[in-house]
Amino acid sequence: EPVIGLEVHAQIASPTKLFSPASANLSESDGPNSNVSVIDAAFPGVLPTLQRDCVNHAITAALALSSTINMRSSFDRKHYFYPDLPAGFQITQRENPIARGGKLLVDLLDGLAYEKEIRILQIQLEQDSGKTVDSFSGTLVDLNRAGVGVLEIVTEADIRSADEALAFMRKMQRLLWHNKISSPEMDEGAWRCDVNVSVREYGSDRLGSKTEMKHISKFSTVRGAIEFEIGRQIDLLESGERVSQETRGVDDKTHSTFRLRGKEDSPDYRRYMPEPDLPLLLLNEEMIENVRLSMVESLDKRRRRLMADYSLPSENVEILMA
Protein backbone atom coordinates (compact mmCIF):
# COMPACT_ATOMS: atom_id res chain seq x y z
CA GLU A 1 0.00 0.00 0.00
CA PRO A 2 1.44 3.40 -0.94
CA VAL A 3 1.62 6.08 1.78
CA ILE A 4 2.13 9.57 0.39
CA GLY A 5 2.50 13.03 1.91
CA LEU A 6 2.87 16.35 0.09
CA GLU A 7 4.56 19.65 0.82
CA VAL A 8 3.11 22.35 -1.43
CA HIS A 9 5.18 25.51 -1.90
CA ALA A 10 3.15 28.40 -3.34
CA GLN A 11 4.49 31.88 -3.97
CA ILE A 12 2.43 34.41 -2.04
CA ALA A 13 0.68 37.01 -4.22
CA SER A 14 2.13 39.92 -2.27
CA PRO A 15 3.53 43.09 -3.87
CA THR A 16 6.69 42.80 -1.74
CA LYS A 17 8.98 40.05 -0.58
CA LEU A 18 8.48 38.43 2.81
CA PHE A 19 11.08 40.37 4.80
CA SER A 20 12.03 43.26 2.52
CA PRO A 21 10.26 46.01 0.55
CA ALA A 22 11.67 44.73 -2.77
CA SER A 23 9.04 43.85 -5.35
CA ALA A 24 7.82 40.26 -5.51
CA ASN A 25 6.22 40.78 -8.93
CA LEU A 26 8.86 39.01 -10.97
CA SER A 27 8.77 38.35 -14.70
CA GLU A 28 10.92 36.60 -17.27
CA SER A 29 11.90 39.99 -18.69
CA ASP A 30 13.64 41.01 -15.44
CA GLY A 31 17.39 41.05 -15.80
CA PRO A 32 19.37 38.86 -13.40
CA ASN A 33 19.91 40.39 -9.97
CA SER A 34 17.82 43.42 -10.91
CA ASN A 35 15.31 43.07 -8.07
CA VAL A 36 17.44 42.50 -5.00
CA SER A 37 17.52 44.55 -1.79
CA VAL A 38 20.37 44.55 0.71
CA ILE A 39 18.18 42.33 2.92
CA ASP A 40 17.69 39.78 0.13
CA ALA A 41 21.44 39.76 -0.52
CA ALA A 42 22.17 39.38 3.23
CA PHE A 43 24.43 42.40 3.58
CA PRO A 44 26.10 42.56 7.02
CA GLY A 45 24.02 44.30 9.68
CA VAL A 46 20.69 44.36 7.81
CA LEU A 47 17.56 43.15 9.61
CA PRO A 48 14.41 41.49 8.22
CA THR A 49 11.01 43.16 8.59
CA LEU A 50 7.96 40.93 8.22
CA GLN A 51 5.52 42.28 5.62
CA ARG A 52 1.93 42.27 6.88
CA ASP A 53 0.35 41.47 3.53
CA CYS A 54 2.09 38.07 3.53
CA VAL A 55 0.71 37.34 6.99
CA ASN A 56 -2.83 38.20 5.85
CA HIS A 57 -2.49 35.77 2.93
CA ALA A 58 -1.37 33.02 5.31
CA ILE A 59 -4.38 33.70 7.55
CA THR A 60 -6.64 33.51 4.50
CA ALA A 61 -5.21 30.11 3.57
CA ALA A 62 -5.67 28.85 7.12
CA LEU A 63 -9.32 29.96 7.18
CA ALA A 64 -9.99 28.45 3.74
CA LEU A 65 -8.58 25.10 4.93
CA SER A 66 -10.35 25.14 8.33
CA SER A 67 -6.99 25.21 10.10
CA THR A 68 -6.35 26.30 13.68
CA ILE A 69 -4.54 29.64 13.63
CA ASN A 70 -1.83 30.11 16.24
CA MET A 71 -2.09 33.45 17.99
CA ARG A 72 1.63 33.18 18.81
CA SER A 73 3.95 31.81 16.15
CA SER A 74 7.66 32.17 15.59
CA PHE A 75 10.38 31.90 12.96
CA ASP A 76 13.38 29.61 12.70
CA ARG A 77 16.62 29.55 10.76
CA LYS A 78 17.30 26.47 8.67
CA HIS A 79 21.00 26.46 7.89
CA TYR A 80 22.34 25.03 4.67
CA PHE A 81 24.96 26.27 2.28
CA TYR A 82 23.99 26.80 -1.35
CA PRO A 83 25.28 29.64 -3.54
CA ASP A 84 21.72 30.91 -4.15
CA LEU A 85 21.13 31.36 -0.39
CA PRO A 86 23.38 34.32 0.45
CA ALA A 87 22.68 34.36 4.20
CA GLY A 88 23.59 30.68 4.60
CA PHE A 89 20.15 30.00 6.10
CA GLN A 90 16.47 30.15 5.22
CA ILE A 91 13.93 31.79 7.52
CA THR A 92 10.98 29.44 7.99
CA GLN A 93 8.48 28.28 10.64
CA ARG A 94 9.32 24.70 11.51
CA GLU A 95 8.62 24.52 15.23
CA ASN A 96 5.77 26.99 15.75
CA PRO A 97 3.98 27.70 12.45
CA ILE A 98 1.21 30.21 11.85
CA ALA A 99 -1.43 27.44 11.58
CA ARG A 100 -1.88 23.72 12.24
CA GLY A 101 -4.48 21.17 11.22
CA GLY A 102 -7.20 21.62 8.65
CA LYS A 103 -8.43 19.57 5.71
CA LEU A 104 -9.14 19.61 2.00
CA LEU A 105 -11.92 17.55 0.43
CA VAL A 106 -11.33 16.26 -3.10
CA ASP A 107 -13.95 14.55 -5.27
CA LEU A 108 -15.22 14.15 -8.82
CA LEU A 109 -14.93 17.88 -9.55
CA ASP A 110 -11.20 17.57 -8.87
CA GLY A 111 -10.70 14.56 -11.11
CA LEU A 112 -11.08 11.87 -8.44
CA ALA A 113 -13.71 9.16 -8.90
CA TYR A 114 -14.59 9.16 -5.20
CA GLU A 115 -14.60 11.55 -2.24
CA LYS A 116 -11.48 11.80 -0.08
CA GLU A 117 -10.62 14.08 2.84
CA ILE A 118 -6.93 14.86 3.16
CA ARG A 119 -5.73 16.35 6.43
CA ILE A 120 -3.35 19.29 6.70
CA LEU A 121 -0.47 19.01 9.16
CA GLN A 122 0.63 22.64 9.19
CA ILE A 123 0.86 25.89 7.24
CA GLN A 124 4.01 27.99 7.47
CA LEU A 125 5.56 31.13 6.09
CA GLU A 126 9.05 30.97 4.64
CA GLN A 127 11.34 32.82 2.25
CA ASP A 128 12.41 31.49 -1.12
CA SER A 129 16.00 31.19 -2.30
CA GLY A 130 17.48 32.53 -5.51
CA LYS A 131 18.37 30.25 -8.39
CA THR A 132 21.50 29.02 -10.10
CA VAL A 133 21.84 29.07 -13.89
CA ASP A 134 24.34 26.92 -15.75
CA SER A 135 26.15 28.66 -18.60
CA PHE A 136 29.21 28.10 -20.78
CA SER A 137 31.22 30.28 -18.41
CA GLY A 138 30.15 28.36 -15.30
CA THR A 139 27.33 28.44 -12.78
CA LEU A 140 25.73 31.86 -12.33
CA VAL A 141 23.55 33.06 -9.44
CA ASP A 142 20.36 35.11 -9.83
CA LEU A 143 18.95 36.47 -6.54
CA ASN A 144 15.75 38.00 -7.93
CA ARG A 145 13.66 35.30 -6.22
CA ALA A 146 15.65 35.44 -2.99
CA GLY A 147 13.36 36.51 -0.16
CA VAL A 148 10.07 36.05 -2.04
CA GLY A 149 7.35 34.93 0.37
CA VAL A 150 6.29 31.30 0.11
CA LEU A 151 3.41 29.53 1.78
CA GLU A 152 4.29 25.93 2.61
CA ILE A 153 1.30 23.65 3.19
CA VAL A 154 2.21 20.22 4.57
CA THR A 155 -0.26 17.34 4.48
CA GLU A 156 -0.59 14.34 6.72
CA ALA A 157 0.37 11.05 5.04
CA ASP A 158 -3.26 10.43 4.01
CA ILE A 159 -2.73 10.01 0.26
CA ARG A 160 -2.77 6.48 -1.19
CA SER A 161 -2.31 6.92 -4.93
CA ALA A 162 -0.99 9.20 -7.66
CA ASP A 163 -4.62 10.02 -8.56
CA GLU A 164 -5.31 11.29 -5.04
CA ALA A 165 -2.08 13.33 -5.00
CA LEU A 166 -2.93 14.91 -8.34
CA ALA A 167 -6.51 15.70 -7.28
CA PHE A 168 -5.21 17.32 -4.08
CA MET A 169 -2.68 19.46 -5.96
CA ARG A 170 -5.26 20.60 -8.50
CA LYS A 171 -7.77 21.47 -5.79
CA MET A 172 -5.15 23.26 -3.67
CA GLN A 173 -3.93 25.26 -6.66
CA ARG A 174 -7.50 26.27 -7.48
CA LEU A 175 -8.29 27.15 -3.85
CA LEU A 176 -5.23 29.38 -3.44
CA TRP A 177 -5.95 31.15 -6.74
CA HIS A 178 -9.67 31.49 -5.91
CA ASN A 179 -8.77 33.23 -2.64
CA LYS A 180 -6.14 35.46 -4.33
CA ILE A 181 -3.39 33.92 -2.20
CA SER A 182 -1.18 32.66 -5.00
CA SER A 183 -0.89 32.60 -8.77
CA PRO A 184 -1.82 29.35 -10.54
CA GLU A 185 1.26 29.59 -12.73
CA MET A 186 3.63 26.66 -12.29
CA ASP A 187 6.59 28.21 -14.13
CA GLU A 188 9.51 30.12 -12.66
CA GLY A 189 9.13 28.42 -9.27
CA ALA A 190 5.82 30.09 -8.34
CA TRP A 191 4.28 26.72 -7.56
CA ARG A 192 6.03 23.47 -6.75
CA CYS A 193 5.66 20.40 -4.60
CA ASP A 194 7.81 17.98 -2.60
CA VAL A 195 6.47 14.41 -2.54
CA ASN A 196 7.18 11.85 0.19
CA VAL A 197 6.49 8.22 -0.80
CA SER A 198 6.70 4.94 1.09
CA VAL A 199 4.99 1.56 0.77
CA ARG A 200 3.84 -0.97 3.35
CA GLU A 201 1.88 -4.21 3.52
CA TYR A 202 -1.88 -3.72 3.25
CA GLY A 203 -3.45 -3.60 6.70
CA SER A 204 -0.20 -2.73 8.45
CA ASP A 205 0.11 0.37 10.65
CA ARG A 206 3.88 0.38 10.36
CA LEU A 207 5.28 2.92 7.91
CA GLY A 208 8.01 1.96 5.49
CA SER A 209 11.16 3.93 4.71
CA LYS A 210 10.24 7.00 2.71
CA THR A 211 11.88 8.78 -0.17
CA GLU A 212 11.42 12.46 -0.94
CA MET A 213 11.18 13.91 -4.43
CA LYS A 214 11.76 17.65 -4.36
CA HIS A 215 10.68 20.68 -6.40
CA ILE A 216 8.26 19.02 -8.82
CA SER A 217 6.42 21.72 -10.75
CA LYS A 218 4.29 19.85 -13.30
CA PHE A 219 1.16 17.82 -12.68
CA SER A 220 2.16 15.22 -15.27
CA THR A 221 5.52 14.80 -13.55
CA VAL A 222 3.85 14.35 -10.16
CA ARG A 223 1.74 11.46 -11.43
CA GLY A 224 4.55 9.75 -13.32
CA ALA A 225 7.12 10.16 -10.54
CA ILE A 226 4.80 8.79 -7.85
CA GLU A 227 3.82 5.78 -9.96
CA PHE A 228 7.47 5.09 -10.82
CA GLU A 229 8.58 5.39 -7.19
CA ILE A 230 5.78 3.15 -5.90
CA GLY A 231 6.75 0.49 -8.43
CA ARG A 232 10.45 0.83 -7.65
CA GLN A 233 9.93 0.42 -3.90
CA ILE A 234 7.61 -2.57 -4.32
CA ASP A 235 10.14 -4.26 -6.61
CA LEU A 236 12.89 -3.74 -4.01
CA LEU A 237 10.82 -5.17 -1.15
CA GLU A 238 9.56 -8.15 -3.14
CA SER A 239 13.14 -9.02 -4.10
CA GLY A 240 14.21 -9.00 -0.43
CA GLU A 241 16.04 -5.68 -0.54
CA ARG A 242 15.34 -2.65 1.64
CA VAL A 243 14.24 0.84 0.64
CA SER A 244 16.80 3.50 1.55
CA GLN A 245 15.53 6.71 3.10
CA GLU A 246 16.84 9.30 0.68
CA THR A 247 16.16 12.34 -1.48
CA ARG A 248 15.61 11.51 -5.16
CA GLY A 249 15.52 13.59 -8.29
CA VAL A 250 12.99 13.19 -11.10
CA ASP A 251 13.65 13.03 -14.84
CA ASP A 252 11.02 15.34 -16.39
CA LYS A 253 10.93 13.33 -19.63
CA THR A 254 10.78 9.72 -18.36
CA HIS A 255 9.43 10.50 -14.85
CA SER A 256 11.94 8.01 -13.46
CA THR A 257 13.62 8.87 -10.17
CA PHE A 258 17.31 8.75 -9.25
CA ARG A 259 19.23 9.06 -6.01
CA LEU A 260 20.52 12.51 -5.07
CA ARG A 261 21.63 12.05 -1.47
CA GLY A 262 20.85 10.22 1.75
CA LYS A 263 17.95 11.65 3.70
CA GLU A 264 19.32 14.42 5.86
CA ASP A 265 17.67 14.03 9.24
CA SER A 266 20.94 14.69 11.07
CA PRO A 267 21.54 17.94 12.95
CA ASP A 268 24.63 18.57 10.79
CA TYR A 269 22.36 19.28 7.82
CA ARG A 270 19.27 20.81 9.37
CA ARG A 271 20.83 23.02 12.05
CA TYR A 272 17.57 24.67 13.02
CA MET A 273 17.64 27.46 15.56
CA PRO A 274 15.19 30.20 16.62
CA GLU A 275 15.41 33.29 14.40
CA PRO A 276 16.98 35.95 16.69
CA ASP A 277 16.22 38.95 14.45
CA LEU A 278 12.43 38.51 14.39
CA PRO A 279 10.06 38.78 17.36
CA LEU A 280 7.11 36.46 17.92
CA LEU A 281 4.30 36.87 15.40
CA LEU A 282 1.33 37.87 17.56
CA LEU A 283 -2.18 37.80 16.12
CA ASN A 284 -5.54 38.68 17.62
CA GLU A 285 -9.18 37.90 16.90
CA GLU A 286 -9.80 41.30 15.29
CA MET A 287 -7.05 40.73 12.71
CA ILE A 288 -8.38 37.29 11.88
CA GLU A 289 -11.98 38.51 11.65
CA ASN A 290 -10.96 41.34 9.31
CA VAL A 291 -9.35 38.81 7.00
CA ARG A 292 -12.39 36.54 7.23
CA LEU A 293 -14.74 39.37 6.24
CA SER A 294 -12.58 40.19 3.20
CA MET A 295 -12.68 36.63 1.83
CA VAL A 296 -14.71 35.65 -1.21
CA GLU A 297 -17.33 32.90 -1.24
CA SER A 298 -15.63 29.57 -0.60
CA LEU A 299 -14.61 27.46 -3.57
CA ASP A 300 -16.83 24.49 -2.70
CA LYS A 301 -19.81 26.69 -1.81
CA ARG A 302 -19.60 28.54 -5.13
CA ARG A 303 -19.38 25.26 -7.04
CA ARG A 304 -22.49 23.90 -5.31
CA ARG A 305 -24.38 27.18 -5.73
CA LEU A 306 -23.77 27.36 -9.48
CA MET A 307 -24.83 23.74 -9.91
CA ALA A 308 -27.97 24.17 -7.77
CA ASP A 309 -29.14 27.66 -8.83
CA TYR A 310 -28.51 27.29 -12.55
CA SER A 311 -28.81 23.51 -13.00
CA LEU A 312 -25.35 23.42 -14.51
CA PRO A 313 -23.41 20.19 -14.94
CA SER A 314 -20.07 19.98 -13.13
CA GLU A 315 -18.15 20.31 -16.41
CA ASN A 316 -19.73 23.72 -17.13
CA VAL A 317 -19.10 24.91 -13.57
CA GLU A 318 -15.43 24.09 -13.94
CA ILE A 319 -15.26 26.04 -17.21
CA LEU A 320 -16.94 29.07 -15.64
CA MET A 321 -14.61 29.00 -12.64
CA ALA A 322 -11.41 28.39 -14.62
Secondary structure in CASP SS format (residue, H / E / C, confidence):
PFRMAT SS
TARGET T0000
AUTHOR 0000-0000-0000
METHOD secondary structure of the structure
MODEL  1
E C 1.00
P E 1.00
V E 1.00
I E 1.00
G E 1.00
L E 1.00
E E 1.00
V E 1.00
H E 1.00
A E 1.00
Q E 1.00
I E 1.00
A C 1.00
S C 1.00
P C 1.00
T E 1.00
K C 1.00
L C 1.00
F C 1.00
S C 1.00
P C 1.00
A C 1.00
S E 1.00
A C 1.00
N C 1.00
L C 1.00
S C 1.00
E C 1.00
S C 1.00
D C 1.00
G C 1.00
P C 1.00
N C 1.00
S C 1.00
N C 1.00
V C 1.00
S C 1.00
V C 1.00
I C 1.00
D C 1.00
A C 1.00
A C 1.00
F C 1.00
P C 1.00
G C 1.00
V C 1.00
L C 1.00
P C 1.00
T C 1.00
L C 1.00
Q C 1.00
R H 1.00
D H 1.00
C H 1.00
V H 1.00
N H 1.00
H H 1.00
A H 1.00
I H 1.00
T H 1.00
A H 1.00
A H 1.00
L H 1.00
A H 1.00
L C 1.00
S C 1.00
S C 1.00
T E 1.00
I E 1.00
N C 1.00
M C 1.00
R E 1.00
S E 1.00
S C 1.00
F C 1.00
D E 1.00
R E 1.00
K E 1.00
H E 1.00
Y C 1.00
F C 1.00
Y C 1.00
P C 1.00
D C 1.00
L C 1.00
P C 1.00
A C 1.00
G C 1.00
F E 1.00
Q E 1.00
I E 1.00
T E 1.00
Q C 1.00
R C 1.00
E C 1.00
N C 1.00
P C 1.00
I C 1.00
A E 1.00
R E 1.00
G C 1.00
G C 1.00
K E 1.00
L E 1.00
L E 1.00
V E 1.00
D C 1.00
L H 1.00
L H 1.00
D H 1.00
G C 1.00
L C 1.00
A C 1.00
Y C 1.00
E C 1.00
K E 1.00
E E 1.00
I E 1.00
R E 1.00
I E 1.00
L E 1.00
Q E 1.00
I E 1.00
Q E 1.00
L E 1.00
E E 1.00
Q E 1.00
D C 1.00
S C 1.00
G C 1.00
K E 1.00
T E 1.00
V E 1.00
D E 1.00
S E 1.00
F C 1.00
S C 1.00
G E 1.00
T E 1.00
L E 1.00
V E 1.00
D E 1.00
L C 1.00
N C 1.00
R C 1.00
A C 1.00
G C 1.00
V C 1.00
G E 1.00
V E 1.00
L E 1.00
E E 1.00
I E 1.00
V E 1.00
T E 1.00
E C 1.00
A C 1.00
D C 1.00
I E 1.00
R C 1.00
S C 1.00
A H 1.00
D H 1.00
E H 1.00
A H 1.00
L H 1.00
A H 1.00
F H 1.00
M H 1.00
R H 1.00
K H 1.00
M H 1.00
Q H 1.00
R H 1.00
L H 1.00
L H 1.00
W H 1.00
H H 1.00
N C 1.00
K C 1.00
I C 1.00
S E 1.00
S C 1.00
P C 1.00
E C 1.00
M C 1.00
D C 1.00
E C 1.00
G C 1.00
A C 1.00
W E 1.00
R E 1.00
C E 1.00
D E 1.00
V E 1.00
N E 1.00
V E 1.00
S E 1.00
V E 1.00
R C 1.00
E C 1.00
Y C 1.00
G C 1.00
S C 1.00
D C 1.00
R C 1.00
L C 1.00
G C 1.00
S C 1.00
K C 1.00
T E 1.00
E E 1.00
M E 1.00
K E 1.00
H E 1.00
I E 1.00
S C 1.00
K C 1.00
F H 1.00
S H 1.00
T H 1.00
V H 1.00
R H 1.00
G H 1.00
A H 1.00
I H 1.00
E H 1.00
F H 1.00
E H 1.00
I H 1.00
G H 1.00
R H 1.00
Q H 1.00
I H 1.00
D H 1.00
L H 1.00
L H 1.00
E H 1.00
S C 1.00
G C 1.00
E C 1.00
R C 1.00
V C 1.00
S C 1.00
Q C 1.00
E E 1.00
T E 1.00
R E 1.00
G E 1.00
V E 1.00
D C 1.00
D C 1.00
K C 1.00
T C 1.00
H C 1.00
S C 1.00
T E 1.00
F E 1.00
R E 1.00
L E 1.00
R E 1.00
G E 1.00
K C 1.00
E C 1.00
D C 1.00
S C 1.00
P H 1.00
D H 1.00
Y H 1.00
R H 1.00
R C 1.00
Y E 1.00
M E 1.00
P E 1.00
E C 1.00
P C 1.00
D C 1.00
L C 1.00
P C 1.00
L C 1.00
L E 1.00
L E 1.00
L C 1.00
N C 1.00
E H 1.00
E H 1.00
M H 1.00
I H 1.00
E H 1.00
N H 1.00
V H 1.00
R H 1.00
L H 1.00
S H 1.00
M C 1.00
V C 1.00
E C 1.00
S C 1.00
L H 1.00
D H 1.00
K H 1.00
R H 1.00
R H 1.00
R H 1.00
R H 1.00
L H 1.00
M H 1.00
A H 1.00
D H 1.00
Y H 1.00
S C 1.00
L C 1.00
P C 1.00
S H 1.00
E H 1.00
N H 1.00
V H 1.00
E H 1.00
I H 1.00
L H 1.00
M H 1.00
A C 1.00
END
